[in-house]
Amino acid sequence: MKPFRWILIAIFLFWAALGNFILRAWRSSEALEQTRQNLLLIASNAALLIDVSALLQVPLEPEGDRSAAYQVVSSQLEAIKQTNPSLKYAYIMRTTVQPGILQYAVDADPAPQIITAQSPRSLPGDKYDARTFPEMLKAYTEPAADKTIKADAWGIFISGYAPIHDSSGQAVAILGVDMEAGNLLKLQNKVSFSGLLAGGAFFIFLISLFGVLIRRSPATV
């Protein structure tokens, strides 16, 4: 009877672990999608608030942050961050002659405790390799948001992007907003751990079943 008891215990553990895995995976997916939709909405609305004429006058060089045009757009980004406290960064990028390489036009000042040697405020003209961020490049044609959590020199974030159009309707830049993704990453790690538990419970079930079959097999002469 004991071998069958172990099989029943293993089956129970497996289904409990599998149910926990499915529930956590669903919660993680829902949280990620809700965050993406929120970022899409924020970026799309924020892009409409930018003074495009001032943006186009920002010199794309390090000293450009001293220009009056930069201060105008920077103050608009700051207002967007204040309206949406969940945002860590808000910035505007423009294209370069290199495919997949963007350059900063305006980067709103982050909180003082964030400015470090590893994550300083970016200056006009600073290049950014966006080739591993397909949604960022896609934002020149339509609003987009990262489908996965991304990490760079600034930290672990999930971001939303939207095109900024001039008076003729042409996309001249993209606006990006970053939200810390630490909690989302924790959810995803819990999903992975739950998957390992389910796999371990299934392995115990197989071992128990194999032991029963060995015990019940006829003895060889």
N, C-alpha and C positions, 0 to 999 in steps of 0.2 A: 504493500500500500504506500510505503514511503516514497518510492520513485515517482508514483503518480502524483503524490502530494507536491513534490518538487516541480513537476510539470505544470500543475495548476498554479503554483506560486509564480513560476516563470511567465506563464501566460498572463496572469494578472499584472505583473510588473511591466510586461511588454506593452499591454494595452493602456495602462496608466501612463507610462512614459510616452507612448505614441500620442495619446490624447493631449498630454501636456505640450508636446512638441507642436502639434497642429494648432493648438490655441495660441501659443506664443508666436508661432510663425504668422498667424492671421493678425494678431495685435501689432506685430512689428511692421507687417505690410501696410496695415491701415494707418499706422502712425506716420510711416514714410510718405504715403500718398497724400495724407492730409497736410503734412508739412510742405510737400511739393506744390499742392494747389494754393496754399497760403502764400508761398513765395512767388508763384506765378502772378497772383492777384496784386501783391505789393509791388513787384517789379513793373507790371503793366501800368498800374496807376501812377507810379513814381515817374516813369518815363515821360508821361504827359505833362509833368510839372516843371521839367527842365527848360531853362531859357536857352534855346538852341542857338540863337544868334550870339549869345555870350560864350557858349561852349565852343563854337567854331573859331572864336577869337583867342582861345587859350593857346599860348605858344607851347608846342610839344617839346619842351626842353626843361631841365631841372629848375631854372629860374622862373619858369612859367607860373609857379605857385604864388609868385609875388604880384602877378597881374591882377587888375581890377576884374577882368572877366572870370578868372579862376575863383576869386573870392565870391562872386555872385553865384556861380554854380555850386561851389563848396557849401555855401550857406543853405542852398536848396537841399543838398544831400543831407546836411545836418538836420534840417527840419524833418526830412523823411525818416531819419533814424529816431528822432525824438517822438515822432508819431507812432513808430513801430519799435517799442523798446526791446523786442526779441532779436532785432538785428544787431550784428556785431560790426559789420562793415557795409558801406555803400560806396560805389565807385562807378566811374564811366571809362570805357575803353574805346579805342579806335583802331582801325586796321593799320597794318604796315605793308611794305612791299613783299614781305616774306609770308607765304601761305601758312596759316595756323599760328602766326606770331602776332599778338596784339600789343598795344601800348597804352599805358594809362594816360588819360586826359585830366581827370580830376579824381582824387581819392579823399573822401571825408576823413577828418582826423579821428582815429580810434581813441578809446579811453586811454588815459596816460599809462595805466598799468599794463596795457597791451603792447605799447611801443617798446620793443627790445631790439637787440642786435639781430635777432632772428626774424623779427616781423616788424620792420619799420614802416612808416607811412610811405607809400609809393609817390614818386614825383612825376610830373608830366614828362612823357617820352620814355619812361621806364618800360622795358619790354617784358612781356609775359607769354610764356609758351603755353598755348591753349590747345595743343594738339591732342592732349589726353583728356580734354574737356569738350566732348562733341556738342553738348547742349549749349555751351557758351558760344561756340562758333555758329550754331544753328540760330542763335538769337538775332542775328542780322536779318533774318527773314520772318521770324515769329517768336513770341514769348516762349521761353523754355525753362526747365528746371532740371537739376541733376537727378538722374535716376538712381544713383548710388551715392553713398557718402564718399567725399573726396578729401584727400589730405595734401597740403602743400606747406610752404615755409610759414604760413600764417596760422596753421592749426588744422583741426578736423572740422569740416563744415559741410553743409549742404546749401546750395545756392540757387537763386532764381535770376533770370535775365530777361530783358526786353529791349527791342530796338528803339532808338530815338530817331525820329524822322524830322527832316527839315520842312520848310513850307511847301516844297514840291512833292512831298511824300516819300522822298528817298531816305533810306536808313544811313545815317552818318556816324552813328556810334551805338554802343550798347550800354545799358545800365545794369549793373549787377548788385545783388544784395546777398549777404552771407549770414547764415544762422548757425550757431554752434550745434554740432550733431552728436555731442557726447552721450546724451540720453538715448538717442536712436541707436548709437553704436552699442550701448549696453544691452538694449533690447535684442539686437542682432546676435550679440555674443551669447545671450541666454538661449536664443533659438538654437545656436550651434551646440551648446552644452546639452540642451534637451534632446537633440538629435543623437548625440553620443550616448546618452542614457538609454534611449530607445534601442539603439543598436546593441548596447551591452545587454539589455534585457532579452533581446531576441537571440543573442549568442548563448545566454544561459539556458533559454528554452531549447535550443538545438542540442546543447550538451546533455541536458536532462533527457530529451527524447532519445538521443543516441544511446545513453546509458540504459534506458528501459529496453530498447530494441536488442541491445547486446545481452541483457539478462534473460530476455525471453527467447532468444534464438536457441535452437536445439544444440546440445553439446556434440562436438565433432569427435568421431572415434579415431 
